[in-house]
Amino acid sequence: MIFVSPFFYLATQISILNPFQNIQGETAWRAPSNIALVKYWGKYGQQLPRNASISFTLKNAFTETAVKYYSKTKADNNIDIQFFFEGKANPKFAEKIHKFLESIVPHFPFLPYLTLEISSQNSFPHSTGIASSASSMAALALCLTTIEEQINGDMLARSFLEKASMIARLGSGSACRSVYPYLAVWGQHDAIQDSSNEYAVPFYEQVHPIFKSFKDAILIVSSDEKSVSSRAGHALMEGNPFADSRYLQAKTHLTTITDCLKHGDLEKFGEIVENEALTLHALMMCSTPSYMLMLPNTLKIIDLIKTFRTEKAVPLYYTLDAGPNVHLLYPVGNAVEVETFIQQALLPYCEQQKVIFDEVGKGPIRLK
């Protein structure tokens, strides 16, 4: 007969209750937002894109997220978090994060066994034409992937970023592109090596230097909350009569714009970027129900940009996300004349003359 010590039995039970005993730590990441050049609009399954997209990674518009974690004394299959946004408890955001963490337990089995203290802050205000969901979900995904690495051991850099990109995608589709510097492609495409619907891949090694220092001035036409969420807009693509044509167009545009990016073809680059912006809003207008997110001042700004470009021969181009605010894209070498034009001609059409100056950036930073 084998004698089993009660202390051994107790230790075994504790281990069964929580296989992640005596774990604690913290990590923090800064992740940027991004602006899509070829848009993804329409999705299926679990946040998978109907067409591939490519984006500039921004520099000054970012989210910083810090996560402290420690073992629960007893696992209860519940996600245990405390969430603070810009130093204050935010129940609305906390509920969203809680649901997201519940959905990714199959990817991070340790989550029900830890208590997480999450603190997040943005470098930019909400509702200003910058995708806060992209930067915030990318920052959180990088933190969670770091925790996994701290628990299980180091990962290869490529595997780490692919995992973080995939997790970010599950939180917000475009967030998967924010884990890479300069430019990133999300969605399977024949012209992009190793491209995937599951995660984004970097696209910058062969890019012409002029695009790696591009500027992005964001003109705030309105900071009001959108009348239709992006999630609802994506869903409406399922019944859109032009959906199939759009997906084919996006595929062609991505092939062409990647060639422009490699060879520094500014004129063709601008043509595609502006066409993509207008196509996105045209798709919204012909959805059922239809909706219009551009405002009169949006159209006035676009008209002034086109006139300025024609008269001054300056490579200044615009793009839009699913909202009324205008992103102005231009080479750093033209910054003085473009920003003078913004101050003199465009500010009157902005809400409280608000403009945010940004540029292409080098991607996420792990914070100490």
C-alpha positions, -999 to 999 in steps of 0.1 A, spaced: 0 0 0 14 34 -10 10 63 14 0 96 -1 9 127 19 -21 150 24 2 179 15 10 162 -19 -28 157 -24 -35 194 -16 -7 206 -40 -21 184 -67 -56 197 -62 -43 233 -64 -25 225 -96 -56 210 -111 -76 240 -101 -52 264 -117 -24 250 -139 -9 285 -142 2 289 -105 26 315 -93 26 335 -125 27 373 -125 42 400 -147 35 430 -168 40 442 -203 32 473 -223 30 482 -260 25 513 -281 7 505 -314 -2 529 -342 -33 534 -362 -33 529 -399 -50 544 -430 -60 520 -458 -50 529 -494 -69 500 -509 -99 494 -486 -114 462 -473 -152 465 -472 -172 433 -467 -163 403 -445 -173 368 -438 -168 341 -411 -148 353 -381 -135 387 -392 -122 375 -426 -120 400 -455 -138 397 -488 -109 414 -505 -72 421 -497 -62 456 -485 -31 477 -480 -24 505 -455 1 531 -444 11 526 -407 9 559 -390 33 574 -364 17 600 -342 -18 584 -338 -12 555 -314 -26 537 -284 -5 527 -254 -17 497 -234 -2 482 -203 -13 448 -188 -4 435 -154 -13 399 -147 -12 374 -119 -26 339 -111 -60 334 -96 -60 312 -65 -88 292 -80 -98 290 -117 -135 296 -123 -136 297 -162 -144 334 -160 -123 362 -175 -113 384 -147 -102 420 -157 -100 455 -145 -100 480 -173 -90 517 -172 -91 541 -201 -69 572 -197 -68 567 -160 -105 561 -153 -127 530 -151 -147 527 -184 -175 501 -181 -184 503 -218 -149 496 -230 -144 470 -202 -175 450 -214 -162 451 -250 -127 439 -239 -142 412 -217 -162 397 -246 -132 399 -268 -110 380 -243 -137 354 -238 -137 348 -276 -100 342 -278 -96 317 -250 -89 289 -275 -59 309 -287 -47 319 -252 -58 290 -228 -42 308 -198 -67 337 -198 -93 321 -174 -65 314 -149 -52 350 -146 -65 383 -133 -56 411 -158 -53 448 -150 -55 467 -183 -47 504 -187 -50 521 -221 -47 556 -235 -47 573 -269 -25 600 -283 -55 614 -302 -91 621 -293 -120 598 -303 -141 604 -333 -114 623 -352 -111 603 -384 -84 580 -369 -91 543 -364 -88 540 -326 -100 504 -328 -71 495 -350 -45 509 -326 -61 498 -294 -68 462 -305 -33 459 -320 -17 472 -287 -38 447 -266 -30 418 -290 7 426 -287 4 426 -249 -14 392 -249 10 376 -272 39 389 -250 22 373 -220 20 340 -238 57 343 -247 66 351 -211 47 320 -199 57 295 -226 90 308 -238 103 330 -267 88 328 -301 104 336 -335 99 372 -344 78 363 -375 56 339 -355 51 365 -328 39 392 -352 17 368 -371 1 356 -339 -4 392 -327 -18 402 -361 -43 373 -361 -55 382 -325 -58 419 -334 -79 409 -365 -104 391 -342 -109 423 -323 -110 447 -352 -103 437 -388 -80 466 -398 -61 463 -365 -41 433 -379 -23 457 -402 -11 479 -373 15 455 -360 39 462 -389 60 493 -399 54 515 -430 29 494 -450 10 462 -445 -12 439 -466 -41 419 -452 -59 393 -473 -49 366 -496 -36 380 -530 -17 363 -557 7 393 -561 17 393 -523 40 366 -511 27 348 -480 -4 369 -478 -33 355 -458 -69 362 -447 -59 352 -412 -33 379 -405 -15 408 -422 20 407 -436 46 434 -439 50 452 -472 79 477 -471 112 460 -481 108 469 -519 89 501 -514 103 533 -529 118 555 -502 94 584 -510 65 565 -496 82 556 -463 82 593 -453 48 602 -466 27 627 -446 -9 623 -436 -28 654 -425 -63 645 -411 -89 673 -416 -117 670 -390 -149 679 -408 -170 664 -380 -163 646 -348 -199 634 -344 -205 597 -340 -212 580 -373 -248 573 -381 -239 537 -392 -211 516 -376 -184 501 -397 -196 467 -385 -231 473 -399 -216 487 -432 -196 455 -437 -227 434 -432 -246 454 -458 -221 444 -485 -237 409 -485 -268 423 -503 -250 450 -523 -256 446 -560 -221 458 -568 -202 436 -543 -187 412 -568 -175 440 -591 -160 457 -561 -140 427 -550 -126 423 -585 -118 460 -586 -100 458 -552 -79 429 -565 -68 448 -596 -62 480 -576 -39 461 -551 -18 447 -579 -14 481 -595 -7 501 -563 19 477 -551 37 483 -584 34 520 -579 48 518 -544 78 499 -556 86 523 -584 76 556 -569 48 563 -593 30 591 -574 4 600 -600 -9 565 -604 -7 559 -567 -29 590 -561 -54 580 -588 -60 546 -571 -61 560 -536 -87 586 -544 -108 561 -565 -108 537 -535 -121 564 -512 -149 574 -535 -158 537 -542 -161 530 -505 -186 558 -501 -204 549 -533 -209 514 -519 -225 529 -488 -248 550 -509 -261 520 -529 -265 496 -500 -300 487 -487 -307 506 -466 -284 533 -481 -265 559 -461 -243 589 -467 -213 597 -444 -197 625 -465 -208 660 -456 -209 692 -477 -176 703 -463 -161 670 -472 -170 676 -509 -158 712 -507 -124 701 -494 -120 674 -521 -128 700 -548 -103 725 -534 -76 697 -533 -82 688 -570 -80 725 -580 -48 730 -560 -32 699 -575 -40 710 -610 -28 746 -606 3 740 -585 13 705 -599 18 693 -564 14 656 -556 -14 660 -530 -40 632 -527 -70 625 -505 -85 594 -490 -115 588 -466 -124 561 -441 -160 553 -434 -168 589 -423 -167 625 -433 -131 634 -424 -104 638 -450 -69 623 -450 -44 643 -471 -15 623 -483 17 639 -497 55 635 -499 76 651 -471 93 672 -497 61 690 -504 51 695 -468 57 733 -466 35 742 -496 8 717 -487 6 727 -451 4 763 -461 -25 755 -484 -42 736 -455 -39 766 -432 -50 792 -458 -77 773 -477 -89 742 -459 -92 751 -422 -124 771 -426 -141 738 -437 -129 719 -406 -148 716 -373 -132 743 -351 -104 745 -376 -91 711 -364 -64 692 -383 -41 664 -370 -7 661 -387 7 626 -389 31 606 -411 41 571 -420 57 554 -390 80 525 -380 53 504 -363 47 493 -327 71 499 -298 74 477 -268 74 500 -237 94 495 -205 
